[in-house]
Amino acid sequence: MKDTLEVALRKSMVSRAIFNVDESGSYYIANPYRNQPVASIAAIAGSYAVSPWTTTADTLTVTEQVTYGEHIYEYEESLTRVALWASSVDELSYAVAVRADAYVLNEVLANAGSSFNTPTGGFTTAANWTKILATLISKVAGYSSAFSQLFLVVENSDLVGILESQMASGFTFADSALRNGLVSTQGNVEIYVVRDSTFVDATTTTASGTKTWTNSGKRLGGVKNVATYACPGGVHVDEKKVTLKTGRELSVWMNIGAKLWATKVNLLVAITIA
């Protein structure tokens, strides 16, 4: 069952595709960084100035836990024609994946160092789509090739304008959109879709754990693999008998944390819908 859940999580979670994933046993990940060197230019003199070296600590501490538990009575499983246990695994996978994914995406978005507002109408206005893409690319362009792959995460209702724009684009690209519902990549930006209300305002709720976010009406874009999603040991599963109850109790949990490292904050962009 653990293997089944792990496979489901890998397929379901957007954050696994766009961030570095750390599944080691580490609850504390250190990533110290040095001060940014700035070279100077002057007339040839054969001398130079010496700058002090300083180091700043930057850490990711895993503090949150996604949990779910349920009990399937023996008579419910044996007297039904539906494979309750198998369907339960599918439902658990989805519930855990959606909750963990939303947490990681919101936590990273809340710390993004760059930002811009969309034109009025946001993503649902087709005429805005290429302008939004171009602005996103301009925010993070000019870095080394190591940071060349870009992404954008939108909610499903945003697709109205995106698809209209893609299907109205020239020839081959539009044909692909019309035939296959093209959404995946445009302008070297990989496009990922999550359900509406994934990006939310929350203050220490069952959605945000100990965190506070003001992400409603925002979307996340930028460079892939500059933030870290930590999940020590992956998904954990416990199946057990319960005294005075037939059947089995199933509990699933994941310890999770997310961090946008200080040296990379400007490579991720908070996009506010106008």
N, C-alpha and C positions, 0 to 999 in steps of 0.2 A: 504493500500500500504506500509506503514511503516513496518508493521509486515511481509509482504512478503519479503521486502528488508532485514530485519533483519535475517530472516531464510536463505535467499540466502547467505548473508555474512558469517554466521556461517558455512555453508557448503563449501564455496568457499575459505576461507582464511586460508592458512597454518599457519600464525602467531598466529591465535586464538588457534590452537591446540598445539603449542609449547611454548607459552609465557603466563604469567599471563595477564588477560584482566581486565581493570578497566573502567567501563562504568558509574561511578558516575559522578556527576556534577563538579568534581574537575578538574580545569585547571592547578593546581599546586599540585604536590604530593611530600611530604617531606619524606625522608628516611635517617635520620642521622645515622652514624655508629661510633663506638668506635674504639680506637686503638687495634691492635691484641695482645692479651695476649700471652706471651711466658714463660712457666714454666722453672725453672732451677733445676739442681740436684747437690748435693755436699754431703760431709760427714755430718753425723748427728751432729748438733750443737745447735738445739733448737731455732734458730733465722731465720729470713728471711728478704729479701729486699722488700721495698715498691716502686712500680712503679707508676708514675703519670697517671691519667686517662685523655684522650683527646677525644673530639668528633669532627667529621668532618661532615659538611652538605653535603647531596647528594640529588638532587632534579630533578624531571621531570616536565618540563613546556611545556604544549601543545601549539605549535606555528604554526602548519601546518593545512591546510584545503583542503580536497579533494572535488572537486565540478564538477557538470555536469548539464546542463540545455538544454531543447529542447522544441519546440512547435509543437503540432500535430493539424493540421487544421481539422475542422469538416468534410469537404468534403473528406479528405483523409481517415478518419475512416469510414464514412457512405457509401462511394462508393466502398470500397474494401471488398473482401470476407475474408480477413485476419484480425484477431483481433489485430489491431495495438497497442491498449493500453496495452493489455496483453503482447505482444511481446516486447513492449517498456520497460516494467518493468523488463523483463528478461535481456535485453541488458544493462539497467542501472545498474542492480545488478552486472553483470559481470564487467562492466567498472569501477565501484566504488571499487569493491572487488579487482580487479587486481592492480589498482593504489595504494590503501591503503596497500595491502599485500606487494607489492614491496618496498614501502617506509619503512615499519617497518622492513622487512628482511634486507634491505641494511643498515639502520641506526644501527641495532644491529651488523651486520657483521663488519661494519666500526670500532666498538669499542671492538671487541672480543680481549681478552687478551692473548690467546694462538694461536699458528699457526704451520703449517708444510706444506711442499711441497709434492705433490704426486710423485710417480715414473714417469718416462718419459712416456707420453701417457695418463696420467690421468685416468679418469673414463671409457673412451671408450676402454681401453685395459683390457680385461677380467682378465689377470694375475695380474693386479694391485689391483683388488677390495678387496680381503681379507686383503691385506697389508694395504690399506687405512683404512678399518674398524678397524683393530687391532691398528693402530697408533692413530686413533681418540679415541678409548676406553682408550688407555694407557695415553693419555693426561689428562683425567679427572677422572681416576680410583683412588680409595683409599679414597674417601670422604664418609660421612655417608650415610646410606641407603636412607635418605631423598632425596639424589641427584642421585638415582640409574637409573632413566629412561633417556635414551639417544635418540638423534635424529640426523638426517642428512638431509639437504635440497639440492637436486641436480636439474639440469635442464633436460628437456626431452631428449636432445641428449646424455646425460651421460648414459642413460639406455642401450645403445648398449653393453658396457662392463659388466655392472651390471647383465643384464639378461643372457648374455652368461655364466658368471661365475656361476650364480645360477642354470642354467639348466644343468651345467656340474658337479654340486656337487653331493655328494653321495646319492643314493637311495631315501628315502622318501622326503627329501628336494628338490631334483632335480625333482622328480615326481610332486610335488606341483607347482614348477616353470613352468614345461612343460605344465601342465594341466590348471593352473589358472593364469599364468603370474605373479608369486610371485615377489613382490618387497617390500612389506610392512614392514617386520621386519627381521633382520638378526643379530645374535650376540648381542641380546638385544638392538639393535639400530633401532628405528622407522625411516623409509625412506619416505620422502615427495618429491614430484616432482612438480616443477613449470616450466613454459614455458621458452624456450631459451631467453636470454637477459634480464632476471629478475635481475640478479646481474650485475651492470653497473658502469662505471665511470660517474660521473655527478657533475656539479658545478652550484648550484642555478638554476636548470632548472624546467620545469613543472613536472619532475619526482621526483626531490629531494627537491623542495621547497627552504628553506633557507640553506640546507645542502650541503656539498661537500663530495663525496665518490670516492674511487678508488677501486672498487670491481669487475671490469671486470676480468674474469678468476679465480674467487674465488668461493668457496662454504662455507656453514655454517653448523657447527655441534656442538654437546656438550650436556649439561644437560638441560632438559626441565624445564620450569617455574622458571628460574632465572632472566629473563628480564621481563619488563612490557610494555604492549601495552595499551595505554590510548586512550579512545574514549568517551569523555564526552557526555552523553545523547544518545549514539549510532548514528544511521543514522537519518538525518533530511530530511523531504519531504515537499515541498510546491507546491500546485496545484492551479492555479489561471487563471482567465479570463484576457485577455489583450485587452485594448481599440483598436478598429479598426481592430481586428483580430477575426475570428471565431475559435472555438476549445479551446484548453487548453494549457497552458504552465506548464511544470513540471520542477522543480529544486530539485536536491538532493545534499546534502553535509554532510561531516563528519569532525569533528575537531579531529585531531589525533596527538599522540606523542609516542615516544618509548624511552626506557631507559634501558641500561645494567648497573646495579648498581655496584658501585666501588668495593664492597666486593666480587662480583661474576664474575668479568671479566675473570678470568682464567678458568672458567667453560664453556666458549664458545670458539670455535676454528675456526679460519679463515683458510680454506684449499685452497692453491694455486695450480692450475693445471700446472704441468710441461710439 
